[in-house]
Amino acid sequence: MNRDSEQTDRLALIVPALDEADNIPALAANLQAALRPGHELWLVDGGSRDGTAELASKHGFRVLSSPPGRAAQMNAGAAASSRPLLLFLHADTRLPEGADALIEQALRSGARHWGRFDVTITGASPVLRLVGTLMNSRSRLTGIATGDQALFMTRRAFDAVGGFPDQPLMEDIEISRRLKRLSPPRCLRARVTTSGRRWDQRGVWRTITLMWRLRLAYWRGVPAKTLARHYR
């Protein structure tokens, strides 16, 4: 086995999904362009009724079923793989070209155990580009990442913090807090692109206000289950 094939045997990409059939073809095309062959591509379906699982299988994903909830789905995907590097990607997020090489380089020295990409948010409102810029700056300042930024980590780090916490909201915030005890994140300047559909559907300013209220409440100790009811 040559050195390049050894590198492509290292990464498992895990996509939690629920009724994401419309996104699967574009996601598969993006991964084919952004990643070298040889990585594991997992889609963990949380009970879709639109054919997400079947379509994903046709596009080359290994498909698992899991109870709904991103934390449970991502943990199930990680448990199904033995790869030493894990990348968690939302179904409506697209990776930059060479994302796998960037992750390998970011974690190669062993000084950092996890990280994320910068993000650009696309959508109807021009404010979304500013939202993405502020999200990147806040993340770089606090060392806390969101799922929209395509979290990646070593399996050792994932196992050391017990995976994603069993909670219905803020699982990305909580795992970031735990991973920070191992090392600061590697904040890559390369950008993923994610859909601003929830901002467009709910209203940009309304969504921004809601998310800040929820995060502040979470930092004050309000249980994630309580916050999830407000989010819905």
NUMIPA-989450 format. One record per residue (C-alpha): residue number from 0; x, y, z. Coordinates in steps of 0.02 Angstrom, whole numbers, always signed. Layout:
BEGIN
{torba=NUM | east=X | north=Y | up=Z}
...
***
This chain:
BEGIN
{torba=0 | east=+0 | north=+0 | up=+0}
{torba=1 | east=+73 | north=+169 | up=-49}
{torba=2 | east=+78 | north=+323 | up=+61}
{torba=3 | east=-67 | north=+408 | up=-28}
{torba=4 | east=-183 | north=+258 | up=-6}
{torba=5 | east=-134 | north=+248 | up=+178}
{torba=6 | east=-191 | north=+429 | up=+200}
{torba=7 | east=-360 | north=+398 | up=+115}
{torba=8 | east=-392 | north=+251 | up=+230}
{torba=9 | east=-394 | north=+367 | up=+380}
{torba=10 | east=-555 | north=+468 | up=+370}
{torba=11 | east=-737 | north=+427 | up=+406}
{torba=12 | east=-862 | north=+559 | up=+353}
{torba=13 | east=-1027 | north=+550 | up=+447}
{torba=14 | east=-1186 | north=+638 | up=+391}
{torba=15 | east=-1339 | north=+637 | up=+507}
{torba=16 | east=-1496 | north=+656 | up=+402}
{torba=17 | east=-1684 | north=+668 | up=+417}
{torba=18 | east=-1788 | north=+695 | up=+259}
{torba=19 | east=-1641 | north=+761 | up=+158}
{torba=20 | east=-1675 | north=+676 | up=-9}
{torba=21 | east=-1668 | north=+842 | up=-101}
{torba=22 | east=-1491 | north=+870 | up=-39}
{torba=23 | east=-1416 | north=+698 | up=-72}
{torba=24 | east=-1368 | north=+713 | up=-257}
{torba=25 | east=-1280 | north=+881 | up=-231}
{torba=26 | east=-1196 | north=+817 | up=-73}
{torba=27 | east=-1131 | north=+662 | up=-162}
{torba=28 | east=-1064 | north=+765 | up=-306}
{torba=29 | east=-977 | north=+883 | up=-187}
{torba=30 | east=-893 | north=+742 | up=-91}
{torba=31 | east=-834 | north=+662 | up=-251}
{torba=32 | east=-751 | north=+826 | up=-301}
{torba=33 | east=-687 | north=+877 | up=-129}
{torba=34 | east=-616 | north=+712 | up=-64}
{torba=35 | east=-495 | north=+582 | up=-129}
{torba=36 | east=-562 | north=+406 | up=-155}
{torba=37 | east=-547 | north=+282 | up=-11}
{torba=38 | east=-634 | north=+371 | up=+131}
{torba=39 | east=-786 | north=+298 | up=+219}
{torba=40 | east=-946 | north=+395 | up=+184}
{torba=41 | east=-1083 | north=+361 | up=+311}
{torba=42 | east=-1260 | north=+428 | up=+310}
{torba=43 | east=-1355 | north=+397 | up=+471}
{torba=44 | east=-1541 | north=+411 | up=+441}
{torba=45 | east=-1654 | north=+463 | up=+583}
{torba=46 | east=-1817 | north=+395 | up=+511}
{torba=47 | east=-1838 | north=+488 | up=+346}
{torba=48 | east=-2000 | north=+467 | up=+249}
{torba=49 | east=-1940 | north=+543 | up=+85}
{torba=50 | east=-1822 | north=+407 | up=+25}
{torba=51 | east=-1663 | north=+486 | up=+95}
{torba=52 | east=-1586 | north=+320 | up=+146}
{torba=53 | east=-1620 | north=+232 | up=-19}
{torba=54 | east=-1555 | north=+379 | up=-121}
{torba=55 | east=-1399 | north=+394 | up=-15}
{torba=56 | east=-1361 | north=+210 | up=-40}
{torba=57 | east=-1375 | north=+231 | up=-229}
{torba=58 | east=-1250 | north=+375 | up=-217}
{torba=59 | east=-1117 | north=+273 | up=-129}
{torba=60 | east=-1150 | north=+305 | up=+54}
{torba=61 | east=-1148 | north=+169 | up=+185}
{torba=62 | east=-1318 | north=+192 | up=+265}
{torba=63 | east=-1364 | north=+163 | up=+447}
{torba=64 | east=-1528 | north=+188 | up=+540}
{torba=65 | east=-1534 | north=+272 | up=+709}
{torba=66 | east=-1659 | north=+353 | up=+826}
{torba=67 | east=-1683 | north=+535 | up=+773}
{torba=68 | east=-1571 | north=+669 | up=+846}
{torba=69 | east=-1406 | north=+728 | up=+777}
{torba=70 | east=-1306 | north=+676 | up=+930}
{torba=71 | east=-1373 | north=+497 | up=+926}
{torba=72 | east=-1352 | north=+486 | up=+737}
{torba=73 | east=-1173 | north=+550 | up=+737}
{torba=74 | east=-1124 | north=+435 | up=+880}
{torba=75 | east=-1198 | north=+288 | up=+785}
{torba=76 | east=-1096 | north=+331 | up=+632}
{torba=77 | east=-936 | north=+346 | up=+732}
{torba=78 | east=-969 | north=+179 | up=+817}
{torba=79 | east=-990 | north=+93 | up=+648}
{torba=80 | east=-818 | north=+147 | up=+588}
{torba=81 | east=-642 | north=+112 | up=+649}
{torba=82 | east=-558 | north=+253 | up=+553}
{torba=83 | east=-440 | north=+362 | up=+658}
{torba=84 | east=-508 | north=+529 | up=+592}
{torba=85 | east=-691 | north=+581 | up=+599}
{torba=86 | east=-778 | north=+720 | up=+503}
{torba=87 | east=-959 | north=+766 | up=+544}
{torba=88 | east=-1052 | north=+853 | up=+405}
{torba=89 | east=-1230 | north=+919 | up=+389}
{torba=90 | east=-1323 | north=+862 | up=+233}
{torba=91 | east=-1341 | north=+1041 | up=+171}
{torba=92 | east=-1158 | north=+1087 | up=+195}
{torba=93 | east=-1028 | north=+1076 | up=+56}
{torba=94 | east=-841 | north=+1048 | up=+81}
{torba=95 | east=-700 | north=+1143 | up=-3}
{torba=96 | east=-588 | north=+1052 | up=-124}
{torba=97 | east=-452 | north=+953 | up=-35}
{torba=98 | east=-544 | north=+953 | up=+131}
{torba=99 | east=-473 | north=+784 | up=+180}
{torba=100 | east=-293 | north=+840 | up=+153}
{torba=101 | east=-326 | north=+999 | up=+254}
{torba=102 | east=-394 | north=+895 | up=+400}
{torba=103 | east=-248 | north=+773 | up=+394}
{torba=104 | east=-124 | north=+917 | up=+394}
{torba=105 | east=-214 | north=+1008 | up=+535}
{torba=106 | east=-206 | north=+857 | up=+650}
{torba=107 | east=-43 | north=+778 | up=+592}
{torba=108 | east=+73 | north=+853 | up=+724}
{torba=109 | east=-33 | north=+790 | up=+869}
{torba=110 | east=-34 | north=+961 | up=+951}
{torba=111 | east=-218 | north=+987 | up=+907}
{torba=112 | east=-348 | north=+850 | up=+921}
{torba=113 | east=-496 | north=+930 | up=+835}
{torba=114 | east=-552 | north=+1076 | up=+730}
{torba=115 | east=-675 | north=+1152 | up=+609}
{torba=116 | east=-686 | north=+1253 | up=+447}
{torba=117 | east=-739 | north=+1432 | up=+421}
{torba=118 | east=-914 | north=+1442 | up=+349}
{torba=119 | east=-1008 | north=+1542 | up=+219}
{torba=120 | east=-1197 | north=+1541 | up=+236}
{torba=121 | east=-1297 | north=+1553 | up=+74}
{torba=122 | east=-1477 | north=+1610 | up=+62}
{torba=123 | east=-1597 | north=+1745 | up=+9}
{torba=124 | east=-1539 | north=+1877 | up=+132}
{torba=125 | east=-1372 | north=+1967 | up=+106}
{torba=126 | east=-1359 | north=+1975 | up=+296}
{torba=127 | east=-1317 | north=+1789 | up=+299}
{torba=128 | east=-1141 | north=+1821 | up=+235}
{torba=129 | east=-1113 | north=+1935 | up=+385}
{torba=130 | east=-1188 | north=+1803 | up=+500}
{torba=131 | east=-1059 | north=+1678 | up=+437}
{torba=132 | east=-916 | north=+1801 | up=+460}
{torba=133 | east=-969 | north=+1838 | up=+639}
{torba=134 | east=-990 | north=+1651 | up=+674}
{torba=135 | east=-812 | north=+1619 | up=+616}
{torba=136 | east=-742 | north=+1761 | up=+720}
{torba=137 | east=-837 | north=+1709 | up=+875}
{torba=138 | east=-780 | north=+1529 | up=+855}
{torba=139 | east=-598 | north=+1580 | up=+834}
{torba=140 | east=-610 | north=+1689 | up=+990}
{torba=141 | east=-702 | north=+1566 | up=+1103}
{torba=142 | east=-639 | north=+1399 | up=+1038}
{torba=143 | east=-820 | north=+1341 | up=+1019}
{torba=144 | east=-879 | north=+1272 | up=+851}
{torba=145 | east=-1049 | north=+1237 | up=+777}
{torba=146 | east=-1105 | north=+1091 | up=+671}
{torba=147 | east=-1122 | north=+1205 | up=+520}
{torba=148 | east=-932 | north=+1224 | up=+522}
{torba=149 | east=-900 | north=+1038 | up=+488}
{torba=150 | east=-822 | north=+977 | up=+650}
{torba=151 | east=-676 | north=+855 | up=+633}
{torba=152 | east=-574 | north=+765 | up=+765}
{torba=153 | east=-466 | north=+615 | up=+800}
{torba=154 | east=-555 | north=+459 | up=+858}
{torba=155 | east=-450 | north=+464 | up=+1017}
{torba=156 | east=-518 | north=+637 | up=+1056}
{torba=157 | east=-696 | north=+583 | up=+1014}
{torba=158 | east=-682 | north=+433 | up=+1129}
{torba=159 | east=-596 | north=+532 | up=+1266}
{torba=160 | east=-744 | north=+652 | up=+1283}
{torba=161 | east=-874 | north=+514 | up=+1266}
{torba=162 | east=-935 | north=+567 | up=+1094}
{torba=163 | east=-1078 | north=+688 | up=+1071}
{torba=164 | east=-1183 | north=+714 | up=+1228}
{torba=165 | east=-1355 | north=+634 | up=+1231}
{torba=166 | east=-1455 | north=+794 | up=+1215}
{torba=167 | east=-1576 | north=+863 | up=+1083}
{torba=168 | east=-1492 | north=+1032 | up=+1056}
{torba=169 | east=-1322 | north=+1116 | up=+1080}
{torba=170 | east=-1232 | north=+950 | up=+1057}
{torba=171 | east=-1102 | north=+1040 | up=+952}
{torba=172 | east=-1075 | north=+1173 | up=+1085}
{torba=173 | east=-1057 | north=+1043 | up=+1222}
{torba=174 | east=-935 | north=+931 | up=+1131}
{torba=175 | east=-831 | north=+1086 | up=+1089}
{torba=176 | east=-823 | north=+1129 | up=+1274}
{torba=177 | east=-763 | north=+954 | up=+1314}
{torba=178 | east=-638 | north=+946 | up=+1171}
{torba=179 | east=-563 | north=+1112 | up=+1226}
{torba=180 | east=-498 | north=+1022 | up=+1381}
{torba=181 | east=-391 | north=+916 | up=+1265}
{torba=182 | east=-329 | north=+1055 | up=+1151}
{torba=183 | east=-386 | north=+1216 | up=+1067}
{torba=184 | east=-471 | north=+1186 | up=+899}
{torba=185 | east=-382 | north=+1202 | up=+734}
{torba=186 | east=-485 | north=+1339 | up=+649}
{torba=187 | east=-460 | north=+1319 | up=+462}
{torba=188 | east=-479 | north=+1470 | up=+350}
{torba=189 | east=-542 | north=+1362 | up=+207}
{torba=190 | east=-730 | north=+1380 | up=+197}
{torba=191 | east=-873 | north=+1259 | up=+193}
{torba=192 | east=-1035 | north=+1324 | up=+120}
{torba=193 | east=-1197 | north=+1290 | up=+211}
{torba=194 | east=-1378 | north=+1326 | up=+173}
{torba=195 | east=-1464 | north=+1471 | up=+260}
{torba=196 | east=-1634 | north=+1388 | up=+239}
{torba=197 | east=-1680 | north=+1396 | up=+423}
{torba=198 | east=-1639 | north=+1582 | up=+427}
{torba=199 | east=-1739 | north=+1611 | up=+268}
{torba=200 | east=-1888 | north=+1511 | up=+332}
{torba=201 | east=-1896 | north=+1590 | up=+505}
{torba=202 | east=-1828 | north=+1762 | up=+465}
{torba=203 | east=-1645 | north=+1811 | up=+483}
{torba=204 | east=-1657 | north=+1929 | up=+631}
{torba=205 | east=-1784 | north=+1821 | up=+720}
{torba=206 | east=-1669 | north=+1670 | up=+703}
{torba=207 | east=-1515 | north=+1766 | up=+759}
{torba=208 | east=-1608 | north=+1830 | up=+912}
{torba=209 | east=-1675 | north=+1657 | up=+953}
{torba=210 | east=-1505 | north=+1572 | up=+939}
{torba=211 | east=-1420 | north=+1701 | up=+1050}
{torba=212 | east=-1558 | north=+1684 | up=+1181}
{torba=213 | east=-1540 | north=+1495 | up=+1178}
{torba=214 | east=-1350 | north=+1499 | up=+1190}
{torba=215 | east=-1353 | north=+1622 | up=+1334}
{torba=216 | east=-1481 | north=+1514 | up=+1424}
{torba=217 | east=-1374 | north=+1360 | up=+1394}
{torba=218 | east=-1221 | north=+1446 | up=+1468}
{torba=219 | east=-1328 | north=+1489 | up=+1620}
{torba=220 | east=-1368 | north=+1305 | up=+1643}
{torba=221 | east=-1541 | north=+1287 | up=+1567}
{torba=222 | east=-1561 | north=+1104 | up=+1514}
{torba=223 | east=-1546 | north=+1068 | up=+1327}
{torba=224 | east=-1715 | north=+979 | up=+1329}
{torba=225 | east=-1798 | north=+1139 | up=+1387}
{torba=226 | east=-1709 | north=+1241 | up=+1255}
{torba=227 | east=-1757 | north=+1117 | up=+1119}
{torba=228 | east=-1941 | north=+1149 | up=+1152}
{torba=229 | east=-1913 | north=+1336 | up=+1127}
{torba=230 | east=-1811 | north=+1304 | up=+970}
{torba=231 | east=-1949 | north=+1202 | up=+890}
***
